[in-house]
Amino acid sequence: MSTRLKLLRQQHGLSLEQLAQRSGLTKSYVSKVERGLSTPSIASALKLARALAVDVAQLFSPHTEAGELCLTRADQRLRIERAGDVGRRVEVLAADMASKQMQPFVLHPPAEFSDGPAPAGHPGEELVWVLSGEVEMAFPGRHEQLAAGDCVYFRAELPHRIRRLGEAPASVLVVIARQPDN
């Protein structure tokens, strides 16, 4: 993602400071992502993509193209792991499809909530469907336990976090729907 982010930033004629301001992230953090020293959270990747007016998949896949169909084989998913989030893995689905209205991925949540000042929110709507295992989702003033087959749909601006429950691995399908640009 690092070289891809820098290339997109430069193509848009933006400085690090300008991209940081547009995305609401700090200049030092954007610089660390560009240099490959930090992997952004889903919320941060969405902020960067929105600031650059690109599909979030374009930050990760150099082969992104417009098209009517995108097939993602299970063994060809783009896998992203963040240092510090032990046990957390994201598998991007349809990474090669540009200009999507939805951002689908499979998340393998860690045993603990991600470190951070507070649960994160982002624009759009989100569907979380538990494929295997059990997870806990934290919302302001509310925690929900979900098992395989359960799903939750919510306005993604609502701050939220997810973690797996128990020792067994868990996987969830997450689909984020963008809000149309007005």
N, C-alpha and C positions, 0 to 999 in steps of 0.2 A: 504494500500500500504506500510505502514512503515515497518511492520515486513517482508513483502515479499521482499522489496528492500534490507533490511539488510541480509536476508537469501541468496538471489542471490549474493550479494556482497561477503559474506563469502564463498559461494560455489565456487566462482571464485578465491578465495584466495587474494582478494584485500583489501587494507586498505581504509579508507575514503579518504585519500589524493590521492591514486592511482585512485579511481573511479572519484574523482573530476577532476583530470588531464585528464583522458580519455574522460570525458563527456564535459569538458570545463566549468563546473560549479564550484562554490566555495566550499571548504570543509565545511564551516559553513552551506551553503545552503543544501548540501547533508545530513549533519547531522540532520538538522531540518526536512527534508523529512523523514528520517529514524525514527526519534522520533515522527512523526505524528504532528509536530508543523507547518508544511507547506505542502500544496498540490501543486504539480508541475503543471505548465502550460503544454499545449500539447507539445509545443516545448521542454520544459525541460524533460518531460517524454520520448519523442523520443530520446533525447540525452542520457539519462540514459540507455534506452533499447539498443541503439546502442553500448554504451560503455561496456555493459554486454553481447552483442551479443545474445540478446533474443528478442522475440516478445514483443512489448509494453504491450500487454494484460497480459503477465506473471507478470508484475509489479502490476497489479490490481486484477487478479483472481487467487485464489489458486488452481482452478480446471483445469487450462489450460492443454490441451492434444492435441497430434497430431490426426488428423482424416480427413475424407473426407467430412464431413458434420457437420455444426453447426447451430442449430436452436435457434434463440433468440426471445422469446415471448415479446410482448410489456411491459408486467408487470414484466418481469424478467431482464430488462436491468440493467447493472451495472451503477449506477448513481454517479457522482462525482461532488462535489461543492467545489470551492475554497473560503476560507475566504477572504474577501476583494473585491471579484468580485461579488457584489450584483446583483442578477438577472441572473448570468451566471451558467449554468448547462450543463454537458456533460453526455450523455448516450452512453456507449460503446456498440457497436454491435459486435457479434461474439467474445466475450471476451474469450470464452472457446476453441477457435481454435488457436493452436500454429502454428508457422512458416508461418504466412500469408504474402502474397506479398502486401496486402492492409490493411490499418487501417481504418475501417469504424466506424463512430459515429454520433449521432445526437447532435447538439449544440444548446443551447438556449442562444443566446448572451445577454449580459447586455445592458443597455441603453447608457453606456459610454464605450469608448475604455479602455482596461485594462491599469492600471498604469504600467509604465515601461519606461526605457530610450528611447526606439525606437521600432518600429514594429519588430517582430521576424520573422525569416526565419528558415528553416530546410531542410535537404536533401529530395529529392524525388520530386514527382509531387502531386498536390492537386486538387480535384474537390469539389466545394461548390455549392450545389443546394438548393435553398430556398424552403422549404416545406410550410411555412406559415409566414405571416407578411411581413415586409420589413426590409432590412438590408443595411448597408453601409460598404463597404470594402475599407480600406485605403492601398494603395501601394505607394512606393516612387514617389512623384510628381503626383499622380493620386488617385482620389476617385471615386468609382462606387456605385450607388444605385441599389439594386436588389429587385425585388418583387417576390411573390410566382410564381414558375415555371421557374424563371431565374436561370442560373448557370454560373459559371466562372471556367475555368480550367487553371492552371498556374504552372510554375516551382516553387516549394515550397521554394527554396533558396531566392526567391524574398521576402523581408520583407513585412509582411502583418498583418493587424488587422481587427477585425469585431465588429460591434455593431448593435443593433436593432435601427430602426427609429420609432418614435411615441411611444404611450403608450401601444399598443397592443403587446402581446407576439409574438415572432418570433421563428421559428425553422428551422434549416438548416441541411441537410445531408452533412457531410464532409467525403471524402474518400481520404486518403493519400496513395499513392503508393510508396513503398520503391524503392530505386535504388538497382539493383542487386549488390551483393558484388563481386568485381573482384579478 
